[in-house]
């Protein structure tokens, strides 16, 4: 440095002092310089030192000009400051544009624990937040207490967090050690990108080790203030080399800038009349009266130096805000681009990346680097099965099957990681205690770092989302309320349900009305039987009559023998028989009667069609309908109990719903201890189990008596759970998105669903018809038999009453004789089939000649008794 001063040929006196990092020595140096009567301090050193010196001299209104300090917080303690390089707030803007140019959206920051590093983090974060298109995955800070810091923990974090783009904002004296450690953990491979700030990019010598440079430096990208070489540089170089032999390496950017700073100050102070500067260190109230004049002279002066034109703004900032984008190639940083505040970023050369490769890193990890993950599970099919029989280690993935087990297996192969399974002690998915705010179950293990990821189908909700992250959803879900169907308790007379009672009543009334109309038409129509008889009586001429009989009597007798006509009984039989698809023995003869019958038949055709359709629908569909149509109806009934699993998503969703009715369902629900307990209580009947779809649908697959109440409600997504800012979230999301788009997840679900129940509940076999269900139909038979018996008894009573009048007998005696004779004579008739005829004159009953044969005396007695019985019956 003293060589630079010696060749400057200053007209102004220069006081040259050095200092070390100890605060006491820095303070002594500042005091000595103050008491030496300086008018301007030209400082070359890190931002931390510049902040201390500028603050100290600013108290006395003595301007400080910095050569290399760039912290954006330099002006925090004083305004008597002039900076020859742009502030770091502009350097961070250049870094943002560089990241945007390479489309690197995920970055980590490694920074020194000093003013330079901390303030750079603030500037970067401000830029990132303003832009909004970047994600800062890690901000790691290392201590600078010694020259060889141990950054092993920070580098392990970078490795495990899968970061690929690392921004180094630290002092130059630590960079060589840090890069050596980074190489040892694999952070300088070709898929990584390192961007170093101006502290390193402008001091390439800091990377050298005994004059040599490591090969793994190749591909480092840096940003440094643009320090040019003017036309005067060559002359200056020649003069300097003559003055200081073998000193080509002395002419670094900051040495040249220091030279220009000295010449600039010399020019600014020339011609100024300044008051004496007689300040002492222990006079805190003393201020130099000419300090502001010196500051004005510095900000208004312009100078053409060997590094180019130099000028400052009124605030003391350098006017030319420009940076070089540099690339370490060979043994130095080579410019490959430029950034200017007005024109932005411009890349002018091809960049070599780490590993001396031309291929640009993606900036995003495409695998997990062979790391081992601990995955949280709870067995619940079809996602994860119970451990297989004989499994000795329940953490072994080979002990399990299920769609999520297969998904994790595919993911481990593609993303290059190993894993084992861990189940929570309480076997809960994860609920948050409303009083303590503590989580349990899988989420507790994840937050306590016992697991790295939850790979069950974890439902996504706002409460969980506040504390953990979720992957891309593997499935869509929702809440469903399931109950055992009450079809087995159906009314035994269910066959009447296709029609309302008013419909049945209307059919009966219609039957009676049509019966009456048919009978009336049969009697009144001139083309009916009665009309024919009337016509015969008035018009017929008889040629065959005997015994003086009239012609009309002969014709009428023949008509009556042919058809006795539709009386009221026959009409009723004809109409009612059609209700069951039959016809009576006799049909109307008149056109009016036939029109009436045709109308009735068409009506019955429609009625039977609708009855059949309704009955079919009832038998195949109504079995799956409970008394409830919506889960909220649970609050207004007392037939069913309902419940949810404690600390499971359905309870959280219902309790947080803005609808107070859903909150009541959650608060009044029975809290079962496990998913299996809820299923068993539901299968037992009288219990509505509210849980997640599709899991509960799978659990009840093939159980045709389990039905859902209403539609699925409160939809949500099922996904894997990860800690906040998990390093492998993006990789997991990309993988899950890919297999879901290919249909892999839906195919897996269908495969496991079909394995559980290969025969679905189709409409054709949806209801097994037990006798308890059809007992009402079978009751028709005994009821009909009872009606027939009652009718038969009525017939016997009727003829017995007639016998009492004819034979002067009591009713019970006459009824007994009728029954006795009928049973005895029926037996004789079965034994011997004989046809009897009645003599029309004598009224005697005799066997027909065609069936008679010689009889014994016993047979004659039987025949005599039979004749008497027949005559009594005919009478």
Secondary structure, 3 states (H helix, E strand, C coil): CHHHHHCCCCCCCCCCCCCCCCHHHHHHHHHHHHHCCCCEEEECCCHHHHHHHHHHHHHCCCEEEECCCCCCCHHHCCCCEEECCCCHHHHHHHHHHHHHHHCCCEEEEEEECCHHHHHHHHHHHHHHHHHCCCEEEEEEEECCCCCCCCCHHHHHHHHHCCCCEEEEECCHHHHHHHHHHHHHCCCCCCCCEEEECHHHHCCHHHHCECCECCHHHCCCEEEEECCCCCCCHHHHHHHHHHHCCCCHHHCCHHHHHHHHHHHHHHHHHCCCCCCCCCCCCCCCCCCCCCHHHHHHHHHHCCEEECCEEECECCCCEECCCEEEEEEEECCEEEEEEEEECCCEEEECCCCCECCCECCCCCCCCCCCCCCEEEEEECCECCCECCCCCCCCCCCCHHHCCCHHHHHHHHHHHHHCCEEEEEECCCCCCCCECCCCCCECHHHHHHHCCCCCEEEEEEECCHHHHCCCEECCCCEEEEEEEEEECCHHHCCCCHHHCCCCHHHHHHHHHHHHHHHHHHHHHHHHCCCCHHHHHHHHHHHCCCCCCCCCCCHHHHHHHHHHHHCCCCCHHHHHHHHHHHHHCCCCCCCCCCHHHHHHHHHHHHHHHHHHHHHHHHHHHHHHHHHHCCCCCCHHHHHHCCCCEEEEECCCHHHHHHHHCCCHHHHHHHHHCEEECCHHHHHHHHHHCCEEEEEEECHHHHHCCCCCCEEECCCCEEEEEEEEEECCCCCCHHHHHHHHHHHHHCCHHHHHHHHHHHHHCCCCCCCCCCCCCCHHHHHHHHHHHHHHHHHHHHHHHHHHHHHHHHHHHHHCCCHHHHHHHHHHHHHHHHHHHHHCCCCEEECCCCCCEEECCCCCCCCCHHHHHHHHHHHHHHHHHHC
